[in-house]
Amino acid sequence: MIRVVLADDHRLVRAGLAVLLSTATDIDVVGEAADGEQAVLASAELEPDVILMDLSMPVLDGIEATRRIVERQPSVRVIALTSFADQAKVSDMLASGAVGYLLKDCEPNELLSAVRSAGAGGAPLDPRVAIALLPSRQPLSAADQLSGREREVLVLASKGLANKQIGRTLGIAERTVKVHLGNVFRRIGVSDRTSAAMWARDNLPEARPAE
């Protein structure tokens, strides 16, 4: 049985989490805390396996509460459960000792899986949060934003083929060609086929005339 403490300053949130977790036969909610200081005390008293910890709480925030809990009870697995997904908050929470980080709009089954994962020694991380931890990258060029099919449609359009001809060549419906072209126009910042063809010849090697 995975023993869980819920730390959140909103009573309705704690109640909802308790109801959800009660549907799992292998999870037992053993305590609740309405602020970070209560979370530290509840952890010491109840010795849970997992704590679901909100970040923004009165008296003591979730980051500092997590740091104190993990410092005193290294075996306790803290999962952040919050609305914040910015890089600074995520980094600070994980640096304080949290093993996981979920957003409050996650699916119920994702939360249950995360609790089980943490209880088994895992480190559950919402994919959206993982993206926030990636190093900064240069934004994708317009050409890189095009899907493979969009590139094919654009190249054929730049060679003068009509939508019906493009559809026959690629084995797709004419209306699908129109949708792809609309997406292409939006991604590369043009409003007509002529401009799109000129852009393609300048930016896509496969669209350039053979020498």
Backbone as CSV, one residue per row, in Angstrom:
resi,resn,N_x,N_y,N_z,CA_x,CA_y,CA_z,C_x,C_y,C_z
1,MET,0.836,-1.200,0.000,0.000,0.000,0.000,0.877,1.258,0.000
2,ILE,0.587,2.192,-0.889,1.340,3.439,-0.971,0.638,4.484,-0.111
3,ARG,1.339,4.953,0.918,0.781,5.938,1.840,1.037,7.345,1.299
4,VAL,-0.038,8.138,1.181,0.058,9.450,0.533,-0.445,10.560,1.443
5,VAL,0.270,11.683,1.431,-0.184,12.911,2.084,-0.463,13.947,1.003
6,LEU,-1.577,14.670,1.139,-1.959,15.705,0.196,-1.669,17.078,0.791
7,ALA,-0.868,17.878,0.099,-0.525,19.214,0.589,-0.988,20.251,-0.418
8,ASP,-2.074,20.945,-0.087,-2.631,21.977,-0.971,-3.484,22.897,-0.115
9,ASP,-3.413,24.196,-0.373,-4.154,25.135,0.469,-5.627,25.252,0.085
10,HIS,-6.052,24.588,-0.978,-7.462,24.603,-1.368,-8.144,23.307,-0.926
11,ARG,-9.131,23.461,-0.050,-9.809,22.290,0.505,-10.490,21.452,-0.567
12,LEU,-11.088,22.132,-1.561,-11.771,21.401,-2.624,-10.789,20.573,-3.451
13,VAL,-9.597,21.108,-3.664,-8.581,20.360,-4.404,-8.190,19.106,-3.631
14,ARG,-7.963,19.277,-2.330,-7.596,18.111,-1.513,-8.713,17.077,-1.513
15,ALA,-9.958,17.552,-1.427,-11.095,16.629,-1.408,-11.191,15.862,-2.720
16,GLY,-10.998,16.575,-3.830,-11.058,15.914,-5.130,-9.956,14.887,-5.303
17,LEU,-8.756,15.240,-4.856,-7.640,14.304,-4.942,-7.886,13.076,-4.075
18,ALA,-8.438,13.303,-2.895,-8.710,12.180,-1.988,-9.712,11.212,-2.605
19,VAL,-10.740,11.762,-3.261,-11.744,10.906,-3.901,-11.107,10.108,-5.036
20,LEU,-10.292,10.792,-5.847,-9.640,10.095,-6.969,-8.726,8.985,-6.467
21,LEU,-7.876,9.298,-5.502,-6.917,8.308,-5.009,-7.609,7.147,-4.299
22,SER,-8.797,7.415,-3.760,-9.520,6.345,-3.048,-10.031,5.278,-4.010
23,THR,-10.042,5.576,-5.305,-10.485,4.581,-6.282,-9.421,3.513,-6.523
24,ALA,-8.199,3.785,-6.071,-7.101,2.825,-6.256,-6.958,1.964,-5.011
25,THR,-6.927,0.684,-5.199,-6.856,-0.221,-4.044,-5.457,-0.287,-3.445
26,ASP,-4.461,0.241,-4.174,-3.087,0.171,-3.677,-2.574,1.508,-3.146
27,ILE,-3.485,2.500,-3.015,-3.092,3.828,-2.543,-3.969,4.222,-1.367
28,ASP,-3.356,4.763,-0.315,-4.092,5.141,0.886,-3.712,6.570,1.285
29,VAL,-4.687,7.476,1.289,-4.438,8.859,1.727,-4.444,8.867,3.253
30,VAL,-3.285,9.123,3.830,-3.162,9.037,5.292,-3.186,10.394,5.972
31,GLY,-3.132,11.485,5.177,-3.147,12.799,5.806,-3.234,13.921,4.795
32,GLU,-3.563,15.123,5.298,-3.671,16.308,4.453,-2.980,17.483,5.138
33,ALA,-2.589,18.469,4.332,-1.950,19.674,4.864,-2.422,20.864,4.054
34,ALA,-2.729,21.981,4.742,-3.249,23.168,4.078,-2.168,24.212,3.814
35,ASP,-0.956,23.957,4.284,0.159,24.853,3.978,1.460,24.072,4.093
36,GLY,2.554,24.714,3.713,3.836,24.016,3.704,4.308,23.570,5.066
37,GLU,4.038,24.374,6.079,4.474,24.006,7.427,3.718,22.776,7.917
38,GLN,2.423,22.737,7.643,1.642,21.554,8.006,2.138,20.314,7.255
39,ALA,2.578,20.506,6.018,3.091,19.388,5.229,4.339,18.804,5.876
40,VAL,5.221,19.677,6.366,6.439,19.216,7.029,6.083,18.418,8.290
41,LEU,5.138,18.936,9.072,4.728,18.262,10.304,4.030,16.941,10.006
42,ALA,3.157,16.944,8.981,2.428,15.715,8.626,3.387,14.639,8.142
43,SER,4.391,15.047,7.405,5.371,14.080,6.910,6.127,13.436,8.062
44,ALA,6.532,14.245,9.016,7.275,13.721,10.154,6.413,12.779,10.995
45,GLU,5.145,13.125,11.133,4.253,12.342,11.986,3.734,11.077,11.311
46,LEU,3.410,11.186,10.031,2.737,10.084,9.344,3.669,9.207,8.515
47,GLU,4.863,9.695,8.227,5.862,8.970,7.448,5.262,8.363,6.163
48,PRO,4.755,9.217,5.290,4.154,8.715,4.049,5.217,8.234,3.071
49,ASP,4.778,7.516,2.077,5.678,7.131,0.993,5.778,8.247,-0.040
50,VAL,4.632,8.907,-0.286,4.550,9.941,-1.319,3.784,11.150,-0.787
51,ILE,4.233,12.341,-1.154,3.499,13.569,-0.852,3.201,14.276,-2.170
52,LEU,1.926,14.604,-2.398,1.553,15.454,-3.530,1.583,16.888,-3.027
53,MET,2.503,17.680,-3.568,2.806,18.983,-2.996,2.482,20.131,-3.960
54,ASP,1.596,21.025,-3.530,1.357,22.256,-4.281,2.541,23.190,-4.062
55,LEU,2.773,24.103,-4.993,3.897,25.034,-4.839,3.494,26.293,-4.095
56,SER,2.357,26.864,-4.484,1.936,28.144,-3.916,1.024,27.909,-2.719
57,MET,1.608,28.000,-1.507,0.848,27.804,-0.271,1.281,28.839,0.762
58,PRO,0.386,29.170,1.716,0.748,30.133,2.760,1.712,29.537,3.789
59,VAL,2.233,30.405,4.624,3.154,30.072,5.727,4.503,29.599,5.186
60,LEU,4.475,28.534,4.390,5.700,27.975,3.804,5.342,27.431,2.430
61,ASP,6.052,27.856,1.396,5.686,27.375,0.058,6.143,25.933,-0.160
62,GLY,5.661,25.342,-1.254,5.949,23.939,-1.506,7.408,23.638,-1.747
63,ILE,8.141,24.592,-2.307,9.562,24.373,-2.582,10.354,24.240,-1.284
64,GLU,10.135,25.182,-0.357,10.863,25.131,0.915,10.384,23.956,1.765
65,ALA,9.081,23.676,1.718,8.566,22.532,2.475,9.197,21.237,1.981
66,THR,9.317,21.111,0.673,9.939,19.913,0.100,11.391,19.795,0.539
67,ARG,12.112,20.909,0.497,13.521,20.887,0.902,13.667,20.385,2.340
68,ARG,12.814,20.865,3.242,12.897,20.461,4.654,12.512,18.996,4.837
69,ILE,11.493,18.571,4.125,11.035,17.187,4.263,12.110,16.215,3.773
70,VAL,12.636,16.465,2.581,13.625,15.554,2.007,14.916,15.553,2.815
71,GLU,15.253,16.709,3.369,16.465,16.807,4.194,16.351,15.927,5.432
72,ARG,15.150,15.888,6.030,14.942,15.123,7.256,14.485,13.687,6.991
73,GLN,13.787,13.483,5.875,13.255,12.159,5.559,13.553,11.828,4.093
74,PRO,14.745,11.434,3.798,15.146,11.183,2.400,14.307,10.135,1.691
75,SER,13.652,9.271,2.432,12.873,8.201,1.801,11.515,8.686,1.292
76,VAL,11.078,9.856,1.733,9.783,10.386,1.295,9.908,10.893,-0.139
77,ARG,8.981,10.495,-0.989,9.007,10.880,-2.397,7.990,11.993,-2.630
78,VAL,8.470,13.176,-2.972,7.586,14.329,-3.170,7.328,14.542,-4.661
79,ILE,6.054,14.670,-5.023,5.657,15.003,-6.387,5.003,16.377,-6.354
80,ALA,5.526,17.312,-7.123,4.878,18.615,-7.250,3.596,18.441,-8.051
81,LEU,2.513,19.022,-7.567,1.248,19.014,-8.295,0.758,20.456,-8.300
82,THR,0.940,21.126,-9.417,0.762,22.568,-9.453,0.287,23.047,-10.814
83,SER,0.006,24.350,-10.897,-0.395,24.955,-12.170,0.783,25.605,-12.877
84,PHE,1.928,25.675,-12.196,3.094,26.367,-12.745,3.980,25.425,-13.547
85,ALA,4.311,25.838,-14.785,5.179,25.002,-15.620,6.387,25.770,-16.123
86,ASP,6.654,26.960,-15.547,7.806,27.727,-16.031,9.106,27.101,-15.542
87,GLN,10.159,27.341,-16.294,11.438,26.665,-16.057,11.987,26.927,-14.661
88,ALA,11.860,28.158,-14.176,12.418,28.500,-12.865,11.750,27.697,-11.755
89,LYS,10.411,27.628,-11.785,9.678,26.891,-10.751,10.020,25.403,-10.811
90,VAL,10.030,24.857,-12.006,10.339,23.432,-12.163,11.739,23.130,-11.634
91,SER,12.711,23.940,-12.042,14.099,23.716,-11.628,14.252,23.829,-10.123
92,ASP,13.612,24.842,-9.526,13.723,25.041,-8.072,13.092,23.881,-7.313
93,MET,11.954,23.411,-7.799,11.267,22.316,-7.103,12.076,21.028,-7.170
94,LEU,12.610,20.727,-8.341,13.417,19.508,-8.471,14.721,19.624,-7.684
95,ALA,15.281,20.833,-7.645,16.511,21.041,-6.877,16.264,20.887,-5.379
96,SER,15.037,21.157,-4.941,14.722,21.036,-3.514,14.577,19.581,-3.084
97,GLY,14.484,18.671,-4.058,14.406,17.254,-3.724,13.187,16.523,-4.231
98,ALA,12.274,17.223,-4.932,11.100,16.553,-5.492,11.542,15.554,-6.555
99,VAL,10.850,14.424,-6.616,11.202,13.398,-7.607,10.312,13.472,-8.845
100,GLY,9.234,14.243,-8.756,8.312,14.324,-9.878,7.644,15.675,-9.944
101,TYR,7.028,15.945,-11.084,6.392,17.241,-11.282,5.231,17.052,-12.254
102,LEU,4.004,17.301,-11.765,2.800,17.174,-12.585,2.032,18.488,-12.598
103,LEU,1.263,18.701,-13.653,0.391,19.858,-13.731,-1.020,19.443,-13.327
104,LYS,-1.754,20.382,-12.744,-3.064,20.044,-12.183,-4.106,19.687,-13.231
105,ASP,-3.829,19.988,-14.494,-4.790,19.601,-15.524,-4.451,18.248,-16.151
106,CYS,-3.589,17.492,-15.496,-3.247,16.161,-16.002,-4.454,15.231,-15.879
107,GLU,-4.433,14.145,-16.615,-5.526,13.178,-16.574,-5.476,12.385,-15.262
108,PRO,-6.638,11.983,-14.746,-6.663,11.212,-13.492,-5.760,9.982,-13.518
109,ASN,-5.762,9.262,-14.641,-4.936,8.057,-14.703,-3.444,8.400,-14.689
110,GLU,-3.091,9.603,-15.195,-1.695,10.040,-15.152,-1.263,10.293,-13.712
111,LEU,-2.164,10.869,-12.933,-1.845,11.120,-11.524,-1.677,9.807,-10.762
112,LEU,-2.579,8.882,-10.984,-2.465,7.585,-10.306,-1.172,6.875,-10.704
113,SER,-0.846,6.922,-11.980,0.391,6.288,-12.451,1.615,6.954,-11.830
114,ALA,1.559,8.283,-11.691,2.690,9.017,-11.115,2.906,8.636,-9.656
115,VAL,1.825,8.511,-8.913,1.939,8.120,-7.500,2.545,6.726,-7.394
116,ARG,2.077,5.831,-8.243,2.623,4.462,-8.222,4.088,4.455,-8.630
117,SER,4.417,5.253,-9.634,5.803,5.323,-10.095,6.720,5.846,-8.992
118,ALA,6.296,6.935,-8.352,7.110,7.501,-7.275,7.236,6.518,-6.116
119,GLY,6.140,5.845,-5.809,6.177,4.865,-4.723,7.125,3.719,-5.002
120,ALA,7.338,3.435,-6.290,8.243,2.343,-6.683,9.663,2.838,-6.951
121,GLY,9.907,4.124,-6.690,11.252,4.658,-6.887,11.451,5.416,-8.176
122,GLY,10.370,5.608,-8.954,10.482,6.321,-10.221,10.443,7.827,-10.049
123,ALA,10.540,8.535,-11.193,10.547,9.998,-11.188,9.565,10.489,-12.247
124,PRO,8.275,10.537,-11.928,7.261,10.936,-12.907,7.344,12.417,-13.262
125,LEU,7.360,12.710,-14.553,7.500,14.087,-15.012,6.532,14.326,-16.164
126,ASP,5.685,15.328,-16.009,4.765,15.685,-17.089,5.578,16.072,-18.323
127,PRO,5.239,15.554,-19.517,5.994,15.886,-20.732,6.112,17.378,-20.974
128,ARG,5.071,18.145,-20.612,5.126,19.592,-20.801,6.157,20.231,-19.893
129,VAL,6.341,19.638,-18.742,7.348,20.131,-17.811,8.735,19.769,-18.313
130,ALA,8.866,18.580,-18.881,10.158,18.149,-19.420,10.637,19.117,-20.496
131,ILE,9.718,19.628,-21.303,10.084,20.581,-22.341,10.668,21.846,-21.730
132,ALA,10.113,22.273,-20.597,10.601,23.486,-19.936,12.041,23.331,-19.455
133,LEU,12.474,22.090,-19.262,13.830,21.841,-18.775,14.849,21.724,-19.894
134,LEU,14.375,21.654,-21.139,15.303,21.539,-22.264,16.083,22.826,-22.436
135,PRO,17.329,22.744,-22.898,18.098,23.960,-23.165,17.403,24.803,-24.218
136,SER,17.608,26.087,-24.150,17.005,26.983,-25.138,17.510,26.624,-26.529
137,ARG,16.588,26.630,-27.471,16.959,26.299,-28.839,16.527,27.431,-29.765
138,GLN,17.197,27.519,-30.913,16.777,28.482,-31.911,15.421,28.056,-32.457
139,PRO,14.521,29.004,-32.710,13.225,28.628,-33.263,13.374,27.959,-34.622
140,LEU,12.465,27.058,-34.924,12.516,26.352,-36.196,12.276,27.323,-37.347
141,SER,12.983,27.095,-38.450,12.736,27.894,-39.645,11.385,27.494,-40.223
142,ALA,10.842,28.341,-41.114,9.556,28.026,-41.731,9.633,26.699,-42.480
143,ALA,10.752,26.444,-43.148,10.911,25.192,-43.891,10.877,23.989,-42.956
144,ASP,11.495,24.118,-41.788,11.531,23.011,-40.837,10.174,22.769,-40.188
145,GLN,9.305,23.783,-40.211,7.986,23.630,-39.612,7.024,22.871,-40.518
146,LEU,7.368,22.745,-41.788,6.496,22.035,-42.719,6.606,20.526,-42.513
147,SER,5.462,19.862,-42.542,5.489,18.397,-42.487,5.948,17.861,-43.835
148,GLY,6.259,16.583,-43.870,6.695,15.978,-45.123,5.640,16.100,-46.209
149,ARG,4.383,15.872,-45.858,3.304,15.971,-46.840,3.123,17.405,-47.312
150,GLU,3.229,18.352,-46.387,3.095,19.763,-46.770,4.193,20.169,-47.756
151,ARG,5.386,19.681,-47.538,6.481,19.976,-48.474,6.184,19.404,-49.854
152,GLU,5.678,18.167,-49.881,5.358,17.544,-51.168,4.305,18.353,-51.921
153,VAL,3.269,18.771,-51.202,2.201,19.549,-51.828,2.741,20.878,-52.343
154,LEU,3.560,21.529,-51.538,4.115,22.817,-51.937,5.017,22.690,-53.166
155,VAL,5.847,21.674,-53.173,6.756,21.481,-54.314,5.958,21.271,-55.598
156,LEU,4.927,20.446,-55.546,4.115,20.196,-56.735,3.355,21.458,-57.153
157,ALA,2.868,22.210,-56.174,2.168,23.456,-56.498,3.122,24.456,-57.139
158,SER,4.362,24.469,-56.664,5.351,25.406,-57.227,5.713,25.047,-58.664
159,LYS,5.433,23.812,-59.050,5.712,23.378,-60.419,4.509,23.561,-61.337
160,GLY,3.467,24.211,-60.791,2.320,24.566,-61.613,1.178,23.582,-61.615
161,LEU,1.229,22.528,-60.811,0.148,21.550,-60.787,-1.064,22.116,-60.052
162,ALA,-2.257,21.821,-60.583,-3.496,22.219,-59.919,-3.774,21.277,-58.752
163,ASN,-4.691,21.691,-57.877,-4.991,20.874,-56.698,-5.409,19.457,-57.063
164,LYS,-6.242,19.322,-58.108,-6.706,17.987,-58.507,-5.530,17.129,-58.964
165,GLN,-4.594,17.735,-59.706,-3.411,16.996,-60.174,-2.506,16.599,-59.010
166,ILE,-2.371,17.512,-58.057,-1.549,17.201,-56.867,-2.169,16.032,-56.113
167,GLY,-3.488,16.065,-55.970,-4.181,14.984,-55.273,-3.971,13.640,-55.949
168,ARG,-4.068,13.624,-57.287,-3.853,12.373,-58.017,-2.421,11.881,-57.862
169,THR,-1.479,12.811,-57.930,-0.066,12.436,-57.823,0.256,11.829,-56.461
170,LEU,-0.324,12.409,-55.417,-0.006,11.956,-54.054,-1.007,10.938,-53.506
171,GLY,-2.090,10.720,-54.257,-3.088,9.758,-53.799,-3.917,10.258,-52.644
172,ILE,-4.204,11.551,-52.632,-5.010,12.145,-51.567,-6.150,12.940,-52.188
173,ALA,-7.173,13.254,-51.399,-8.341,13.977,-51.905,-7.976,15.434,-52.206
174,GLU,-8.711,16.024,-53.142,-8.454,17.418,-53.507,-8.653,18.348,-52.316
175,ARG,-9.681,18.055,-51.507,-9.918,18.902,-50.339,-8.761,18.812,-49.333
176,THR,-8.114,17.654,-49.279,-6.952,17.498,-48.392,-5.791,18.348,-48.899
177,VAL,-5.663,18.425,-50.220,-4.625,19.285,-50.812,-4.865,20.733,-50.391
178,LYS,-6.128,21.158,-50.455,-6.465,22.531,-50.069,-6.106,22.808,-48.612
179,VAL,-6.377,21.844,-47.750,-6.046,22.005,-46.326,-4.540,22.138,-46.149
180,HIS,-3.783,21.276,-46.832,-2.325,21.340,-46.724,-1.788,22.680,-47.230
181,LEU,-2.335,23.148,-48.339,-1.866,24.423,-48.881,-2.185,25.574,-47.932
182,GLY,-3.360,25.509,-47.311,-3.710,26.545,-46.331,-2.732,26.569,-45.173
183,ASN,-2.357,25.382,-44.709,-1.363,25.294,-43.633,-0.010,25.830,-44.078
184,VAL,0.366,25.484,-45.310,1.644,25.948,-45.846,1.666,27.465,-45.933
185,PHE,0.613,28.061,-46.494,0.553,29.518,-46.624,0.737,30.183,-45.257
186,ARG,0.067,29.626,-44.248,0.142,30.214,-42.912,1.547,30.081,-42.328
187,ARG,2.169,28.941,-42.515,3.493,28.710,-41.924,4.582,29.556,-42.569
188,ILE,4.483,29.751,-43.895,5.562,30.485,-44.569,5.226,31.964,-44.765
189,GLY,4.007,32.350,-44.373,3.659,33.769,-44.387,3.312,34.336,-45.751
190,VAL,2.604,33.564,-46.571,2.166,34.065,-47.878,0.655,33.887,-47.985
191,SER,0.078,34.481,-49.035,-1.379,34.414,-49.180,-1.842,33.870,-50.525
192,ASP,-0.900,33.518,-51.417,-1.315,33.002,-52.722,-0.290,32.007,-53.250
193,ARG,-0.676,31.283,-54.291,0.162,30.218,-54.842,1.430,30.765,-55.486
194,THR,1.316,31.918,-56.133,2.493,32.479,-56.797,3.587,32.803,-55.786
195,SER,3.203,33.453,-54.693,4.176,33.782,-53.640,4.730,32.516,-53.005
196,ALA,3.846,31.507,-52.823,4.288,30.243,-52.237,5.301,29.554,-53.150
197,ALA,5.057,29.605,-54.470,5.980,28.979,-55.420,7.338,29.662,-55.401
198,MET,7.333,30.982,-55.325,8.597,31.722,-55.266,9.347,31.393,-53.983
199,TRP,8.610,31.306,-52.873,9.237,30.971,-51.587,9.846,29.569,-51.661
200,ALA,9.108,28.635,-52.234,9.574,27.251,-52.322,10.867,27.162,-53.118
201,ARG,10.941,27.879,-54.228,12.144,27.826,-55.061,13.354,28.419,-54.352
202,ASP,13.094,29.361,-53.444,14.192,29.984,-52.700,14.612,29.170,-51.481
203,ASN,13.703,28.351,-50.943,13.961,27.713,-49.651,13.960,26.183,-49.660
204,LEU,13.416,25.570,-50.693,13.373,24.103,-50.756,14.177,23.602,-51.932
205,PRO,15.248,22.882,-51.695,16.087,22.388,-52.795,15.310,21.598,-53.843
206,GLU,14.327,20.808,-53.396,13.595,19.958,-54.320,12.647,20.755,-55.224
207,ALA,12.424,22.028,-54.874,11.525,22.856,-55.695,12.284,23.679,-56.727
208,ARG,13.607,23.662,-56.651,14.373,24.484,-57.593,14.448,23.823,-58.969
209,PRO,14.361,24.634,-60.019,14.432,24.069,-61.376,15.752,23.331,-61.602
210,ALA,15.694,22.255,-62.327,16.915,21.488,-62.647,17.809,22.326,-63.541
211,GLU,19.089,22.297,-63.290,20.051,23.074,-64.090,20.443,22.320,-65.351
